[in-house]
């Protein structure tokens, strides 16, 4: 066979030490790219290249406040109602600690602002009157708010009331954290299971290790390249999830196909070089 891929296979066989060295060097390059950090866009916001993203940019440019984020604090007591004096005092005492957050507070909205307005109360008080919500709007850039998020979540506490922190800002952050944990869990569980399956399919340790070695080389380099590209083209933080999961699947799939083809040629009596050329 004299095709280009066959010729490439023969060159790879003759210069296998060089190829192994280049593969190891790719890990160093991967480490440098990953250490350089990323500039992923917020996956919860539409990119500026679509109409929704352009609309959000116009809103940010035209409105006097360029970045606002609202956090909802829900206060609950099993026995007392929101309008009882003790409940009210506990809420007011709890929100005093908001001053410790290193962000500008644009507004605080709570039921006690207008206790006679049914519409206002419907937005702030639960049907059983045991819960009341306080909406706090913070100013600052997205980076500043994200940096202070832990302080925002932990700033308010009460010995007498149960405090729940929610809102799109908190939910989006928790969603990103859970997605990262799920990705890590999928890789930790999936890779060993894949190795066991490969070991069962090939019947030898060496043949089963080869696809996993390809994954070990591919994954860091792919993630490192995505980190680098994110500084020049818009990419979301979910890109690494897709890259890793699809990359693992494709790496194992093609490695499985190629190793099986190589072993068929070896079993048929071909030399290693010829088997690689035919495999390619």
N, C-alpha and C positions, 0 to 999 in steps of 0.2 A: 504494500500500500504506500503510495507516494503523495498523499494529500498533505495540505499544509499542517493540519492538526497532527497527522502522523509524524511529520518531520519535527514538529514542536515536541511531541512525546519523546522522540529519540534524543533531541537536544536536552530535554529535561532529565532523561536517564543518565546521559553522559556528564551533565553538570549538576547532579543532584545535591552535591555538597554546597554549591553556590546558592541553589534554590532554598535549601534549608536555612542557610545563613541569612538570606534575604527575608525569609519568613520570620525568623527570630528578630531581625532588625525592625520588622513591621510592628512588633509589640512595643519597641522603644518609641517609635513614631506615634503609636496609639496613645501611649502614656503622656507624651508631650502635648498632643492635641487635646486630650481629656483634661490635663492639668491647666490648659489655657482657658478653661471655662466655656460657657455657652451663652448665647443671647437669644434663647427661645422666646417666642412671643407667647402671650397668655392664650392658652387653648380655649378658654372660656369666652374670649372676645373674638368677634369676626375680624378677619384680616382686612387691611385697608384697601385691598385690591377688589373687594366686592362692594355692592351698594350699601349694605348694612354697615360695613366698616367705615365707608366714607361719610355716612350719616352721623356716626358717632364722633368722627373727627370734627365735623362741622359744629356739632353741639358743643364739643370741648373748646373750640375756637371762639364761638359766639357768646357762650355763657361766661359770666365773671368768675365762676369757680371752675377751675380746670379739672379738678379731681375730687370727687366726694365718695365716701363709702359709709353706708349705714349699717350699724350693728344693732341687733335686737336683744335686749336683756329681759327675760321673763321671770318674774318673781312669783313664787307659789307658797301658800300656806294651807295645810289640810283643814284647819278649823276656822281661821279668821278670813273675813272678806276684805277686799282691796280698800274699801272706804272706811274701815275702822281706824281710829287714830293710831293704834299701835302698828298696824300694817303700814300705814303711810309713813310713820316715823322711821320704821325699819328700811323702807325703800329709799327715803331721802338720805339716811345715814350711809347706805350702801353706795349710792352714786357719788358721794363726796370724793371717793377714791379715784374718780375719773380724772381729777386734776393731776394725778401722778403719771398719766400717759403722756409721752413726749410728742403729742400731736395736737393740732388746733381742733377744738370742738366747735363745730359750726352751729349745731342746734341739739337740743334735748327735748323730746316730745314724750309726755306721759299723761296718764288719765287725770292727774291732779291739776293739769293746766286749765281744764274746762269741765268741771264735774257735773255741770247741768246740761251739757250738750250730748244728746243721745247718740248722734253720729260719731262724735269724738270718742265717746266711751265704747262704742261698738268696735272701734279700731284698737282699743287699748285694754279692754277687759274681757275675760272669758265669760261664757254663758253662766257658769256656776259662781261667778264673782270671786273665785279663789285664786285667780291668776291675773296679773296685770303686766303689760308690756311697756318697756321704756325704749324708745328709739333714739339712738345717739348717732349723729352724723359727724364723721371726722373729715378734716381736710388734709391735704398733702398729696405727694406723688404716690403712684402705685408702689414704688420701691419703699418709700417711707412707711406706708401703711402695712405692707407685707412684713417689713422688719419689726414693726411694733405689734404684730398680730397676737403673739403670745401674751404680751402685756394687756392688750385689749381684752383677751379672753379671761385672763386671770386677775384683772384689776379689781373686779367687783366680787365681793363675798359677803355672806350674812350668816350670823349664828342662828337666826330665827327663821329665815326664809330659804327655800330652795331656789337657786339661781341657775337658769339655763341661758346659754349664750348661743344665738343663732343669727340668721341673715345670710344673704347671698355671699358676702365677703368670707364669712366663716365656713359656709358650706363648700364653696369652691376650693378653699384651701384644704379642707378635710378630704374632698374628693381627689385632689391631686396627690395627697399623702397616701390615701388608700390605693389609688391606682399604682403608685410606685411600689407599695408593699405587695400588691397582687402580682405585679410583674416579677418582682424578686422571688416571690413564693413559687410562681409558675416555673421559673428557671431552676430554682433549687430542687423542686420536685420532678420537673420534666426531664432534666438532663440525666439524672441517675436512672430513671425509668427507661429513657432512650438507650442508654448504655446497656442495660440488662437485655433489652429487646435485640439490640445489635449483637450482643454476645450469643444470644440464643440463635439468631439467624445465621451468623457466620460460623459459630462453633469454635472460634479461636480468639484469644485475647487481643492479639496484634491487629487483626482485621477489624475488630470492634472498636479499638482505640482510634484508628485512623479518622473516621468521621468526626469523632469528638475532638480530635486535634484540629481538624479544619474549623470546627465551631470555635475553639479556643483562640484561633488566629483571626477568624472573621469578625467575631463579636466586638472585641475592643477596637479594631480598626474601623469598623462601620460606625460605632458610636463616636469615636474620635473624629471621623470625617463629618458626621452630622453636627458635632459641636462647632467645628470650623466653619462649615457651610452656613450655620445659623447666624454667623456674623455678617454674612453677605446677602443672604436671601431669607425671606420670612419663613420660619418653621416653628411649630408649636412643640411644647414639652412632651406631647404624646408621640412625637416622631420616633423617639428611642424605643418606645414600646413596640411599635410596628416593625422597626428595623430589627430588633432583637428576636422577636417571635417569628417573623417571616424568614429572617436570615438563618435561624437555627433549623427551621423546617427545610428550607431549600438546601442548606449545607449537608444535612444528613441525607436528604433524598438523593441528591446527585452523587454524594460520596458512596451511598449504598449501590446505586446503579453502576458507577464506574468500577468499584471494587469487585462487584459480582462479574462484570465483563472481564476484568483482568484475570480473575481466578479461573474463568472458563478457558481463557487462552492458555494459561499455565497448565491446567489439567489436560489440555489437548496437545501438550508437548512443545509449545512455543517458548522461546527464550524470554527473559525478563524484558529486554529492550523491545522485542517484537510484540510482546503482550501489551506493553504500554502504548506502543504505536497504534495497535489495533483498537485498544480501549479508547484512545483519543479520537 
